Amino acid sequence: MTMSYNKGFLYFICAVSAMGGLLFGYDWVVIGGAKPFYELYFGISSSPVMQGVAMSTALVGCLIGAMVAGAAADRWGRKVLLTVSAILFTTSAIGTGLFNDFTLFNIARFVGGVGIGVASALAPMYIAEVSPSEIRGRMVSLNQMTIVLGILGAQIVNMLLARDTSVATEQAWNVEWGWRWMFWAETLPAALFLVMSFFIPESPVFLAMKKQAASQTSEASSPQRKSEGLSVLAPYRRVLVLGLVIAVFQQWCGTNVIFNYAQEIFVGAGFDVDSMFINIVITGIANVIFTFVALYTIEKWGRRTLMLIGAGGLGLIYLILGTCYFMGLTGFAMVALVVAAISVYAMTLGPVTWTLLAEIFPHRVRGVAMATCTFALWVGCCTLTFSFPSMNAALGSSGTFWIYSCICFSAFIFLFRNCPETKGKSLEELEQELAK
């Protein structure tokens, strides 16, 4: 049964919530463009350890933010946590560009990482809880759309702010001010997110949970009720395992290394530095275009179908890409394969993962379960990010992409056997089906 709702207001509150995704995408990618310049400023260009610290502090923050988001959201509400994430993003954007001390720089990056962890867990969950079932997938996919827009925005800002490194005066500007403005550019959307977060309502699911809890205060305080909380996830082990596998696979499918290690990938494919920056923007544009495609296919083709297309399609593309690296091929064909991988990911695993995670868990454990899976996702991101250089050095680009191909084909088998179709079903219907 289709329910009536105020479309304009629904789109507004979902767009505001999805701004967390925009800042998530920008904050995650902007450091790549700033990296060559702040490393010179802080004097760490010859210290791999310090370089690793600078690149990883935000990821550590992501883990912590995702870990605390669920319990905090169930206690204080989704809206409050979205406002908190906006404050963290704004503080980080200002501080990262402002500080002249390397330790304070990393603290600011850590704060931004906590904001990413909170927003990545809360934004899709909030959107799923306020959206009607017939358009819920499209609305949750809006969060992924803003993530890729944030990624593209960071790529464009980095390209526009970076000046000619062959000119000494221009390079001096890059080292002294360029990297700062790359981070400061995030301040405007972060501040807008903060202001607009005060104009959205609390999730109706959270309000219903609080109302139910208030009517059962005496029962909740009893020893029997307390002991129940220790085993609240026991009836949902199967769906929790599904969520954890989906979350980790979204990272370990390998696509995100193209964003994090674009230089190594494109240089290995025979491109110089100038061409590399152009190719990075091309991948960002493809990411946006095919995320738009996902908005229109997720309600028509369904979540399960798109996940299978993503896993199987990436497995095949990586198999071909690895073979091309092994054969020493370079040029346009390599760019085409990389863009194809980004495109498949953008219309399948990227948005559908967040949609499924926001849908498959029952109300009473959604906050904790969503945070647990988001935490696992960021663990997957960390391990992927740290393992790629070693894998690439030991196995070469061909061996690395063949491993990612095997992971994708293995995930295809798992998803074929275990992934349900959630299209068009209410959260209450899904709770009854998946708790069996």
Solvent accessible surface area in square Angstrom, and as a share of the most:
residue,aa,sasa,rsa
1,M,229,1.02
2,T,103,0.60
3,M,141,0.63
4,S,113,0.73
5,Y,70,0.26
6,N,104,0.54
7,K,118,0.50
8,G,49,0.47
9,F,96,0.40
10,L,9,0.04
11,Y,95,0.36
12,F,70,0.29
13,I,8,0.04
14,C,0,0.00
15,A,46,0.35
16,V,5,0.03
17,S,0,0.00
18,A,0,0.00
19,M,28,0.13
20,G,0,0.00
21,G,2,0.02
22,L,47,0.23
23,L,0,0.00
24,F,11,0.05
25,G,0,0.00
26,Y,18,0.07
27,D,1,0.01
28,W,32,0.11
29,V,19,0.11
30,V,0,0.00
31,I,8,0.04
32,G,42,0.41
33,G,13,0.13
34,A,0,0.00
35,K,60,0.25
36,P,67,0.42
37,F,12,0.05
38,Y,0,0.00
39,E,13,0.06
40,L,87,0.43
41,Y,62,0.24
42,F,33,0.14
43,G,59,0.57
44,I,11,0.05
45,S,58,0.38
46,S,105,0.68
47,S,34,0.22
48,P,104,0.66
49,V,108,0.62
50,M,71,0.32
51,Q,38,0.17
52,G,29,0.28
53,V,52,0.30
54,A,0,0.00
55,M,56,0.25
56,S,16,0.10
57,T,24,0.14
58,A,7,0.05
59,L,13,0.07
60,V,71,0.41
61,G,0,0.00
62,C,1,0.00
63,L,35,0.17
64,I,65,0.33
65,G,0,0.00
66,A,0,0.00
67,M,110,0.49
68,V,71,0.41
69,A,0,0.00
70,G,1,0.01
71,A,65,0.50
72,A,14,0.11
73,A,0,0.00
74,D,32,0.17
75,R,164,0.60
76,W,145,0.51
77,G,0,0.00
78,R,0,0.00
79,K,48,0.20
80,V,71,0.41
81,L,12,0.06
82,L,0,0.00
83,T,17,0.10
84,V,57,0.33
85,S,0,0.00
86,A,0,0.00
87,I,84,0.42
88,L,37,0.18
89,F,0,0.00
90,T,21,0.12
91,T,74,0.43
92,S,2,0.01
93,A,2,0.01
94,I,78,0.39
95,G,6,0.06
96,T,1,0.01
97,G,0,0.00
98,L,103,0.51
99,F,62,0.26
100,N,102,0.52
101,D,69,0.36
102,F,38,0.16
103,T,88,0.51
104,L,74,0.37
105,F,0,0.00
106,N,14,0.07
107,I,90,0.46
108,A,6,0.05
109,R,5,0.02
110,F,68,0.28
111,V,34,0.20
112,G,0,0.00
113,G,0,0.00
114,V,24,0.14
115,G,0,0.00
116,I,1,0.01
117,G,0,0.00
118,V,4,0.02
119,A,0,0.00
120,S,1,0.01
121,A,1,0.01
122,L,0,0.00
123,A,0,0.00
124,P,0,0.00
125,M,1,0.00
126,Y,0,0.00
127,I,0,0.00
128,A,0,0.00
129,E,11,0.05
130,V,24,0.14
131,S,13,0.08
132,P,25,0.16
133,S,28,0.18
134,E,61,0.27
135,I,19,0.10
136,R,2,0.01
137,G,0,0.00
138,R,80,0.29
139,M,13,0.06
140,V,0,0.00
141,S,0,0.00
142,L,41,0.21
143,N,1,0.00
144,Q,8,0.04
145,M,6,0.03
146,T,18,0.11
147,I,6,0.03
148,V,1,0.01
149,L,70,0.35
150,G,1,0.01
151,I,6,0.03
152,L,24,0.12
153,G,26,0.25
154,A,0,0.00
155,Q,13,0.06
156,I,63,0.32
157,V,36,0.20
158,N,9,0.04
159,M,75,0.33
160,L,128,0.64
161,L,45,0.22
162,A,31,0.24
163,R,103,0.37
164,D,80,0.42
165,T,86,0.50
166,S,97,0.63
167,V,67,0.38
168,A,83,0.65
169,T,105,0.61
170,E,53,0.24
171,Q,43,0.19
172,A,59,0.45
173,W,57,0.20
174,N,0,0.00
175,V,30,0.17
176,E,69,0.31
177,W,113,0.40
178,G,0,0.00
179,W,0,0.00
180,R,9,0.03
181,W,123,0.43
182,M,0,0.00
183,F,2,0.01
184,W,54,0.19
185,A,41,0.32
186,E,1,0.00
187,T,35,0.21
188,L,141,0.70
189,P,33,0.21
190,A,0,0.00
191,A,37,0.28
192,L,92,0.46
193,F,0,0.00
194,L,43,0.21
195,V,82,0.47
196,M,48,0.22
197,S,0,0.00
198,F,130,0.54
199,F,127,0.53
200,I,5,0.03
201,P,53,0.33
202,E,30,0.13
203,S,0,0.00
204,P,71,0.45
205,V,17,0.10
206,F,13,0.06
207,L,97,0.48
208,A,60,0.47
209,M,41,0.18
210,K,94,0.40
211,K,157,0.67
212,Q,104,0.46
213,A,56,0.43
214,A,73,0.57
215,S,90,0.58
216,Q,53,0.24
217,T,89,0.52
218,S,95,0.61
219,E,85,0.38
220,A,44,0.34
221,S,71,0.46
222,S,35,0.23
223,P,115,0.72
224,Q,149,0.66
225,R,80,0.29
226,K,137,0.58
227,S,62,0.40
228,E,66,0.30
229,G,44,0.43
230,L,161,0.80
231,S,63,0.41
232,V,37,0.22
233,L,46,0.23
234,A,48,0.37
235,P,82,0.51
236,Y,19,0.07
237,R,171,0.62
238,R,137,0.50
239,V,3,0.02
240,L,28,0.14
241,V,80,0.46
242,L,8,0.04
243,G,0,0.00
244,L,54,0.27
245,V,50,0.29
246,I,1,0.00
247,A,0,0.00
248,V,52,0.30
249,F,9,0.04
250,Q,4,0.02
251,Q,9,0.04
252,W,52,0.18
253,C,0,0.00
254,G,0,0.00
255,T,0,0.00
256,N,5,0.03
257,V,0,0.00
258,I,2,0.01
259,F,26,0.11
260,N,42,0.22
261,Y,35,0.13
262,A,7,0.06
263,Q,103,0.46
264,E,81,0.37
265,I,4,0.02
266,F,2,0.01
267,V,71,0.41
268,G,47,0.45
269,A,2,0.01
270,G,55,0.53
271,F,43,0.18
272,D,89,0.46
273,V,82,0.47
274,D,109,0.56
275,S,37,0.24
276,M,11,0.05
277,F,73,0.31
278,I,105,0.53
279,N,11,0.05
280,I,29,0.15
281,V,21,0.12
282,I,70,0.36
283,T,3,0.02
284,G,0,0.00
285,I,80,0.41
286,A,9,0.07
287,N,3,0.01
288,V,15,0.09
289,I,91,0.46
290,F,69,0.29
291,T,0,0.00
292,F,97,0.40
293,V,50,0.29
294,A,0,0.00
295,L,20,0.10
296,Y,137,0.52
297,T,15,0.09
298,I,0,0.00
299,E,24,0.11
300,K,142,0.60
301,W,121,0.43
302,G,0,0.00
303,R,0,0.00
304,R,63,0.23
305,T,58,0.34
306,L,0,0.00
307,M,1,0.00
308,L,26,0.13
309,I,71,0.36
310,G,0,0.00
311,A,0,0.00
312,G,20,0.19
313,G,22,0.21
314,L,0,0.00
315,G,0,0.00
316,L,98,0.49
317,I,21,0.11
318,Y,0,0.00
319,L,83,0.41
320,I,77,0.39
321,L,0,0.00
322,G,0,0.00
323,T,51,0.29
324,C,15,0.09
325,Y,29,0.11
326,F,145,0.60
327,M,127,0.57
328,G,54,0.52
329,L,78,0.39
330,T,84,0.49
331,G,26,0.25
332,F,169,0.70
333,A,52,0.40
334,M,2,0.01
335,V,13,0.08
336,A,41,0.32
337,L,29,0.14
338,V,2,0.01
339,V,33,0.19
340,A,35,0.27
341,A,0,0.00
342,I,0,0.00
343,S,9,0.06
344,V,29,0.16
345,Y,11,0.04
346,A,0,0.00
347,M,26,0.12
348,T,0,0.00
349,L,0,0.00
350,G,0,0.00
351,P,0,0.00
352,V,0,0.00
353,T,0,0.00
354,W,4,0.02
355,T,0,0.00
356,L,0,0.00
357,L,0,0.00
358,A,0,0.00
359,E,1,0.00
360,I,1,0.00
361,F,3,0.01
362,P,3,0.02
363,H,38,0.17
364,R,106,0.39
365,V,2,0.01
366,R,0,0.00
367,G,0,0.00
368,V,62,0.36
369,A,1,0.00
370,M,0,0.00
371,A,5,0.04
372,T,50,0.29
373,C,0,0.00
374,T,0,0.00
375,F,66,0.27
376,A,15,0.12
377,L,1,0.01
378,W,3,0.01
379,V,57,0.33
380,G,2,0.02
381,C,0,0.00
382,C,15,0.09
383,T,60,0.35
384,L,0,0.00
385,T,15,0.09
386,F,110,0.46
387,S,29,0.19
388,F,3,0.01
389,P,61,0.38
390,S,75,0.48
391,M,31,0.14
392,N,33,0.17
393,A,91,0.70
394,A,85,0.66
395,L,89,0.44
396,G,29,0.28
397,S,24,0.15
398,S,15,0.09
399,G,12,0.12
400,T,0,0.00
401,F,1,0.00
402,W,82,0.29
403,I,65,0.33
404,Y,0,0.00
405,S,3,0.02
406,C,85,0.51
407,I,48,0.25
408,C,0,0.00
409,F,79,0.33
410,S,69,0.44
411,A,10,0.08
412,F,72,0.30
413,I,93,0.47
414,F,54,0.23
415,L,1,0.01
416,F,116,0.49
417,R,189,0.69
418,N,61,0.31
419,C,3,0.02
420,P,33,0.21
421,E,52,0.23
422,T,0,0.00
423,K,72,0.31
424,G,47,0.45
425,K,61,0.26
426,S,33,0.21
427,L,15,0.07
428,E,95,0.43
429,E,86,0.38
430,L,1,0.00
431,E,45,0.20
432,Q,132,0.59
433,E,70,0.31
434,L,15,0.08
435,A,40,0.31
436,K,183,0.78
